[in-house]
Amino acid sequence: MATVLSISGSPSPTSRTARLLRHLDGRLVREGHAVVPLDVRALPPEALTGADPGHPAISEVASLLGHADGVVIGTPVYKAAYSGLLKSLLDLLPQYALAGKTVLPLATGGTLAHVLAIDYALRPVLSTMGATHITPGWFVLDRDITLTPDGDVSVEPAADGPLTQALGHFTTALDRAAFAPAAAGA
Ligand SMILES: Cc1cc2nc3c(=O)[nH]c(=O)nc-3n(C[C@H](O)[C@H](O)[C@H](O)COP(=O)(O)O)c2cc1C
């Protein structure tokens, strides 16, 4: 069993990205993983704008990351890149906060013109932060995510298949990482 920190970088109170991540959290939990959800928008604004990496709320996120084996990072595409809110958190975390972590990057967006935003914008930042293994990410069109009255989402089958596959790559990498130290010591 791995511990996964699931970070939504959307500032929206009705975020499709956040709802999608919480849906995926449920799938991870059913597979036996422990998931800690984190919505960046729930952090105190002064923690994100105060340029103080030692703010207790930022230290708490750094600690959650320290205890996580894997990280799911989801962002809406804003102006052809990831959200400024997500960047405001990442900028305050330690340089190598993702060292030793398996990371699954996800994005939602309004147009396929920006389907590569994960690869040209988010992935380089995750690499800079020392992520050990960034598994293949996935971009989901906002119109393929339907919010359901119970707080969950349904995802169009054409998008859900590749998304499930991306989640599978992530959990496989987590499992491999869990066995790696034992294998190295054998
Ligand atoms: C300020 C703003 C900028 C956006 N820019 C883009 C963009 O450049 N490319 C794109 O594909 N979608 C863009 N969108 C659409 C959002 O990425 C899309 O609706 C996303 O699913 C919203 O996620 P959220 O509900 O989690 O915030 C933009 C939306 C907003 C509000």
PDBQT file of the ligand as one rigid body, heavy atoms in Angstrom, charges set to zero:
ROOT
HETATM    1  C1  LIG A 201      -8.959  31.977 -16.887  1.00  0.00    +0.000 C 
HETATM    2  C2  LIG A 201      -9.156  30.726 -17.710  1.00  0.00    +0.000 A 
HETATM    3  C3  LIG A 201      -8.249  30.444 -18.714  1.00  0.00    +0.000 A 
HETATM    4  C4  LIG A 201      -8.394  29.288 -19.464  1.00  0.00    +0.000 A 
HETATM    5  N1  LIG A 201      -7.483  29.033 -20.443  1.00  0.00    +0.000 NA
HETATM    6  C5  LIG A 201      -7.551  27.874 -21.140  1.00  0.00    +0.000 A 
HETATM    7  C6  LIG A 201      -6.569  27.561 -22.126  1.00  0.00    +0.000 A 
HETATM    8  O1  LIG A 201      -5.664  28.318 -22.401  1.00  0.00    +0.000 OA
HETATM    9  N2  LIG A 201      -6.664  26.365 -22.742  1.00  0.00    +0.000 N 
HETATM   10  C7  LIG A 201      -7.669  25.463 -22.481  1.00  0.00    +0.000 A 
HETATM   11  O2  LIG A 201      -7.678  24.379 -23.056  1.00  0.00    +0.000 OA
HETATM   12  N3  LIG A 201      -8.637  25.765 -21.566  1.00  0.00    +0.000 NA
HETATM   13  C8  LIG A 201      -8.592  26.938 -20.894  1.00  0.00    +0.000 A 
HETATM   14  N4  LIG A 201      -9.543  27.236 -19.952  1.00  0.00    +0.000 N 
HETATM   15  C9  LIG A 201     -10.624  26.252 -19.701  1.00  0.00    +0.000 C 
HETATM   16  C10 LIG A 201     -10.309  25.425 -18.446  1.00  0.00    +0.000 C 
HETATM   17  O3  LIG A 201      -8.994  24.862 -18.501  1.00  0.00    +0.000 OA
HETATM   18  C11 LIG A 201     -11.270  24.247 -18.300  1.00  0.00    +0.000 C 
HETATM   19  O4  LIG A 201     -12.597  24.685 -18.317  1.00  0.00    +0.000 OA
HETATM   20  C12 LIG A 201     -10.955  23.475 -17.015  1.00  0.00    +0.000 C 
HETATM   21  O5  LIG A 201     -11.619  22.228 -17.038  1.00  0.00    +0.000 OA
HETATM   22  C13 LIG A 201     -11.377  24.240 -15.779  1.00  0.00    +0.000 C 
HETATM   23  O6  LIG A 201     -11.066  23.458 -14.668  1.00  0.00    +0.000 OA
HETATM   24  P1  LIG A 201     -11.587  23.789 -13.207  1.00  0.00    +0.000 P 
HETATM   25  O7  LIG A 201     -13.092  23.696 -13.244  1.00  0.00    +0.000 OA
HETATM   26  O8  LIG A 201     -10.987  22.742 -12.364  1.00  0.00    +0.000 OA
HETATM   27  O9  LIG A 201     -11.094  25.154 -12.858  1.00  0.00    +0.000 OA
HETATM   28  C14 LIG A 201      -9.460  28.399 -19.221  1.00  0.00    +0.000 A 
HETATM   29  C15 LIG A 201     -10.379  28.720 -18.210  1.00  0.00    +0.000 A 
HETATM   30  C16 LIG A 201     -10.227  29.856 -17.463  1.00  0.00    +0.000 A 
HETATM   31  C17 LIG A 201     -11.227  30.169 -16.376  1.00  0.00    +0.000 C 
ENDROOT
TORSDOF 0
